[in-house]
């Protein structure tokens, strides 16, 4: 599809949102910013909760597409996850439907399949060893469960209303990886922008689920559905491996924190807020 000109970026004050605010305009996008927190230096940003359906509908009105990053990004009591990630995502999709926005990029998470055993052995892993995108969902937290809901909601809105979505199961998007586990799931900010651009512009996506990471030597999951959108990752976490392994040691497959894709989310998830 033609590149959308105006894109609503929810969660624009968060870590990933801040990175994308700096990178996506180079692809020709005019970003409309939305977050529950004020964004310093952005006087036109919309400051509102996802529960504010009036403000949300106003934010959606007139945009060509949406990148939905807003919500709680760690574990929290179910009532908070319900309000922010489940009801909030429903509100976003309803606003998009009412305003006729036809393309959404939804920030799902690897924690939607967090209890999936990670590949064993020595990387790089072959195609048959990589975790496929259609692996059964096994959320590791209420947070992960909310991302399963978001993927199902996206499928429903495609089937019922023709709203297209690319659900991106994001790994860890930071300037550089900080743990040995992150060597396998890291997505560089530059690759994140490349993936979001591909998700916004690919033809006929319906509802497509992809994993979001760089082309890491230690990659655990299959990037083929992301590449089918036109995504061409350029980065690899391997340059950081010697230092992290010297500091932290290799992952222990007998340690529950290391045995599953979700890492320590399966045993001691970090709580929101930090």
Buried (B, 14 or more C-beta within 10 A) or exposed (E): BEEBEEBBBBBBBBEBBBBBBEBBEEBEBEBBBBBBEEBEEBEEBBBBBBEBBEBBBBBBBEBBBBBBBBBBBBBBEEEBBBBBBBBBBBBBBBBBBEBEBBBBBBBBBBBBBBBBEBBEEEBEBEEEBBBBBEBEBBBBBBBBBBBBBBBEBBBEBBEEBEBBBBBBBBBBBBEBBBBBBBBBBBBBBBBBBBBBBBBBBBEEBEBBBBBBBBBBBBBBBBBEBBBEBBBEBEBBBBEBBEEBEEEEEEBEEEEEBBBBBBBBBBEEBEEBEE
